[in-house]
Amino acid sequence: MNELTYFLKFLKRRIAPLLLIPLVAMVVCYFFTRLLPDTYLSRGRAAMGIVDRTNQFIDREQPVQGSEIERSFDNLIQLMKLRQVTDQVSYALLSHDLTVPQDSLFRVPSGELKKLDVATKRKIAAFLSQKRDTLQTGQTDRLHQARMNSVNNMVKDMRYDASSLLEKLRIQRLATSDYLEVEYEAEDPRLTAFVVNTLFVKYREVSAPITLTVAERATLGEKEPSRKSVVVIVAGVAAFLLCLTAFSITYF
């Protein structure tokens, strides 16, 4: 008991640094987190026709087991994440930014996009609108490949590529229902809604045999609860515990 009393007196004599260091850490963390951009989240829902067995690819004559339904949903989620689908979303995003006014852009143009004049932007957008038909015909000439390499570089510079999209894209089944929910998070509420709605459209185009009914289109993204205050509090608590640990080691 005496040992605890002496230790508390020891801490009391050092109360100033014990409180000041965490406070400084919180202030510094606050100024750094102010630079973090706000994020927005859009979500949309689609009926897949699995649970009610209205889809063509499920044998209606046999009962559908729970495990089979889960596998079907897992397969559909993986299909939605295929490059064949996400690449089409990427090209739609790039085409959007090539054809809209400056104040309607989803993101600030990259260095390469800034150099393009209006006529060149229209040509690239026209090429992107024809790209899917070109792929279906199997055209792989050198000119086509050169154009695609240039387009893919622009997509990557703008962070519209498949890898970047999948980092912020979440697809999940809603409980035991027939619905898939798609969520996308980004710094622009218009961008989040565009990605979710375009993903539904491109998925339906690529997976023609599968019936997808959009039950709820994504609207402008809602602002996500700020994580900045959480970061500041965690920094303060961590600094306090570190100080307490250091003083304890010194005492004992």
C-alpha positions as CSV (number, residue, x, y, z in Angstrom):
1,M,0.0,0.0,0.0
2,N,2.9,2.3,0.9
3,E,4.5,1.5,-2.5
4,L,1.3,2.6,-4.3
5,T,1.1,5.8,-2.3
6,Y,4.8,6.7,-3.1
7,F,4.2,6.0,-6.8
8,L,1.1,8.3,-6.9
9,K,3.1,11.0,-5.2
10,F,5.9,10.4,-7.8
11,L,3.4,10.8,-10.6
12,K,1.9,13.9,-8.9
13,R,5.3,15.7,-9.0
14,R,5.4,14.9,-12.8
15,I,1.8,15.8,-13.5
16,A,2.8,18.6,-15.9
17,P,4.6,16.6,-18.5
18,L,2.2,13.7,-18.0
19,L,-0.6,16.0,-19.2
20,L,1.3,18.3,-21.4
21,I,2.9,15.7,-23.7
22,P,-0.5,14.0,-24.6
23,L,-2.0,17.5,-25.2
24,V,0.8,18.5,-27.5
25,A,0.4,15.2,-29.4
26,M,-3.4,15.8,-29.8
27,V,-2.8,19.3,-31.1
28,V,-0.2,18.2,-33.6
29,C,-2.4,15.3,-34.7
30,Y,-5.4,17.7,-35.1
31,F,-3.5,20.0,-37.5
32,F,-2.3,17.1,-39.5
33,T,-5.8,15.5,-39.8
34,R,-7.3,18.8,-40.9
35,L,-5.5,18.2,-44.3
36,L,-7.3,14.9,-44.8
37,P,-10.1,15.2,-47.4
38,D,-13.8,14.4,-46.5
39,T,-15.1,11.1,-47.9
40,Y,-18.5,10.2,-49.2
41,L,-20.4,6.9,-49.5
42,S,-23.0,5.9,-52.1
43,R,-24.8,2.6,-52.1
44,G,-27.2,0.8,-54.5
45,R,-29.1,-2.5,-54.4
46,A,-30.0,-5.0,-57.0
47,A,-32.2,-8.1,-57.0
48,M,-30.2,-11.1,-58.4
49,G,-33.1,-13.5,-58.9
50,I,-31.5,-16.3,-57.0
51,V,-33.6,-16.7,-53.8
52,D,-36.9,-16.5,-55.7
53,R,-35.3,-18.6,-58.5
54,T,-36.5,-16.4,-61.3
55,N,-33.1,-16.5,-63.0
56,Q,-32.4,-18.7,-66.1
57,F,-29.1,-20.2,-64.9
58,I,-30.6,-22.0,-61.8
59,D,-32.5,-25.2,-62.4
60,R,-36.0,-24.6,-61.1
61,E,-36.9,-28.3,-61.0
62,Q,-34.5,-29.0,-58.2
63,P,-34.7,-27.4,-54.7
64,V,-32.1,-24.8,-54.0
65,Q,-30.0,-25.5,-50.9
66,G,-28.7,-22.8,-48.6
67,S,-25.1,-23.6,-49.5
68,E,-25.9,-23.5,-53.2
69,I,-27.4,-20.1,-52.8
70,E,-24.4,-18.8,-50.9
71,R,-22.1,-20.1,-53.7
72,S,-24.2,-18.4,-56.3
73,F,-24.0,-15.1,-54.5
74,D,-20.2,-15.5,-54.0
75,N,-19.8,-16.2,-57.7
76,L,-21.9,-13.2,-58.7
77,I,-19.8,-10.9,-56.4
78,Q,-16.6,-12.2,-58.0
79,L,-18.1,-11.7,-61.5
80,M,-18.9,-8.0,-60.6
81,K,-15.2,-7.6,-59.6
82,L,-13.9,-9.0,-62.8
83,R,-11.5,-6.8,-64.8
84,Q,-13.9,-7.2,-67.8
85,V,-16.5,-5.3,-65.7
86,T,-14.4,-2.9,-63.7
87,D,-12.4,-1.9,-66.7
88,Q,-15.6,-0.7,-68.4
89,V,-16.4,1.4,-65.3
90,S,-12.8,2.9,-65.5
91,Y,-13.3,3.8,-69.1
92,A,-16.7,5.4,-68.4
93,L,-15.1,7.5,-65.7
94,L,-12.4,8.7,-68.0
95,S,-14.9,9.4,-70.8
96,H,-16.9,11.4,-68.3
97,D,-14.0,13.6,-67.4
98,L,-13.1,14.0,-71.0
99,T,-16.5,15.3,-72.1
100,V,-17.8,17.5,-69.2
101,P,-17.1,21.1,-68.3
102,Q,-14.2,21.8,-65.9
103,D,-16.6,22.4,-63.0
104,S,-18.2,19.0,-63.4
105,L,-15.0,16.9,-63.3
106,F,-14.8,14.1,-60.7
107,R,-11.1,14.7,-60.1
108,V,-8.5,17.2,-61.0
109,P,-7.0,16.2,-64.4
110,S,-3.6,14.5,-64.3
111,G,-0.6,15.9,-66.1
112,E,-1.3,14.0,-69.3
113,L,-5.0,15.0,-69.4
114,K,-4.1,18.7,-68.9
115,K,-2.1,18.7,-72.1
116,L,-5.0,17.5,-74.3
117,D,-7.0,19.9,-76.3
118,V,-10.8,19.7,-76.7
119,A,-10.6,17.9,-80.1
120,T,-8.3,15.2,-78.8
121,K,-10.5,14.7,-75.8
122,R,-13.5,14.1,-78.0
123,K,-11.5,11.6,-80.2
124,I,-10.5,9.6,-77.1
125,A,-14.1,9.7,-75.8
126,A,-15.3,8.4,-79.1
127,F,-12.7,5.7,-79.1
128,L,-13.8,4.6,-75.6
129,S,-17.5,4.4,-76.7
130,Q,-16.5,2.0,-79.5
131,K,-14.1,0.0,-77.4
132,R,-16.5,-2.7,-76.3
133,D,-17.6,-3.5,-79.9
134,T,-14.0,-3.5,-81.0
135,L,-13.1,-6.0,-78.3
136,Q,-16.0,-8.3,-79.4
137,T,-14.7,-8.3,-83.0
138,G,-11.2,-9.2,-81.8
139,Q,-9.4,-6.2,-83.3
140,T,-5.9,-6.2,-82.0
141,D,-3.9,-4.2,-84.5
142,R,-1.0,-2.1,-83.4
143,L,-2.8,1.2,-83.7
144,H,-5.6,-0.1,-81.4
145,Q,-3.0,-1.4,-78.9
146,A,-1.2,1.9,-78.9
147,R,-4.4,3.8,-78.2
148,M,-5.3,1.4,-75.4
149,N,-1.9,1.8,-73.8
150,S,-2.3,5.6,-73.8
151,V,-5.9,5.3,-72.4
152,N,-4.8,2.9,-69.7
153,N,-2.0,5.2,-68.6
154,M,-4.6,8.1,-68.3
155,V,-6.9,5.8,-66.3
156,K,-4.1,4.9,-63.9
157,D,-3.0,8.5,-63.5
158,M,-6.5,9.5,-62.6
159,R,-6.8,6.6,-60.1
160,Y,-9.7,5.2,-62.1
161,D,-8.0,1.9,-62.7
162,A,-9.5,-1.4,-61.5
163,S,-7.1,-1.8,-58.6
164,S,-7.9,1.7,-57.3
165,L,-11.7,1.2,-57.7
166,L,-11.7,-2.2,-55.9
167,E,-9.9,-0.7,-52.9
168,K,-13.0,1.4,-52.0
169,L,-15.6,-0.9,-53.5
170,R,-17.7,-3.2,-51.2
171,I,-20.2,-5.7,-52.5
172,Q,-22.2,-7.9,-50.1
173,R,-25.4,-9.8,-49.9
174,L,-28.0,-8.3,-47.6
175,A,-28.6,-10.9,-44.9
176,T,-30.5,-13.8,-46.5
177,S,-32.4,-11.7,-49.0
178,D,-32.1,-11.8,-52.8
179,Y,-30.3,-8.4,-52.9
180,L,-26.7,-7.5,-53.4
181,E,-25.6,-4.1,-52.0
182,V,-22.8,-2.2,-53.6
183,E,-21.0,0.6,-51.8
184,Y,-18.3,2.9,-53.1
185,E,-16.4,5.5,-51.1
186,A,-14.6,8.5,-52.6
187,E,-13.8,12.2,-52.1
188,D,-16.6,13.4,-54.4
189,P,-20.3,12.5,-53.9
190,R,-21.0,12.5,-57.6
191,L,-18.2,10.1,-58.2
192,T,-19.5,7.6,-55.7
193,A,-22.9,7.5,-57.2
194,F,-21.5,7.3,-60.8
195,V,-19.3,4.3,-59.9
196,V,-22.1,2.3,-58.3
197,N,-24.7,2.9,-61.0
198,T,-22.2,2.3,-63.8
199,L,-21.1,-0.9,-62.2
200,F,-24.7,-2.2,-62.4
201,V,-25.0,-1.2,-66.0
202,K,-21.6,-2.7,-67.2
203,Y,-22.2,-5.9,-65.2
204,R,-25.6,-6.3,-66.9
205,E,-23.9,-5.7,-70.3
206,V,-21.1,-8.2,-69.7
207,S,-23.2,-10.9,-68.1
208,A,-26.2,-10.9,-70.4
209,P,-27.6,-14.3,-69.4
210,I,-27.9,-13.2,-65.8
211,T,-30.9,-11.0,-65.0
212,L,-30.1,-8.2,-62.6
213,T,-32.8,-5.8,-61.5
214,V,-31.7,-2.6,-59.9
215,A,-33.9,-2.0,-56.9
216,E,-32.3,1.1,-55.6
217,R,-30.0,3.3,-57.7
218,A,-27.2,5.1,-55.9
219,T,-27.7,8.8,-55.1
220,L,-25.1,11.4,-54.3
221,G,-22.8,10.1,-51.7
222,E,-23.5,10.9,-48.1
223,K,-20.7,12.4,-46.1
224,E,-19.0,9.8,-44.0
225,P,-18.6,10.4,-40.2
226,S,-15.3,12.2,-39.6
227,R,-12.5,9.9,-38.4
228,K,-10.4,13.0,-37.5
229,S,-11.7,13.3,-33.9
230,V,-11.1,9.6,-33.3
231,V,-7.5,9.9,-34.6
232,V,-6.9,12.9,-32.3
233,I,-8.3,11.1,-29.2
234,V,-6.3,7.9,-29.9
235,A,-3.2,10.0,-30.3
236,G,-3.7,11.6,-26.9
237,V,-4.5,8.4,-25.1
238,A,-1.5,6.7,-26.7
239,A,0.8,9.5,-25.7
240,F,-0.5,9.5,-22.1
241,L,0.0,5.7,-21.8
242,L,3.5,6.0,-23.2
243,C,4.4,8.7,-20.7
244,L,2.8,6.7,-17.8
245,T,4.8,3.7,-18.9
246,A,8.1,5.7,-19.1
247,F,7.5,7.2,-15.6
248,S,6.7,3.8,-14.2
249,I,9.9,2.3,-15.6
250,T,11.9,5.2,-14.1
251,Y,10.2,4.8,-10.7
252,F,10.6,1.0,-10.4
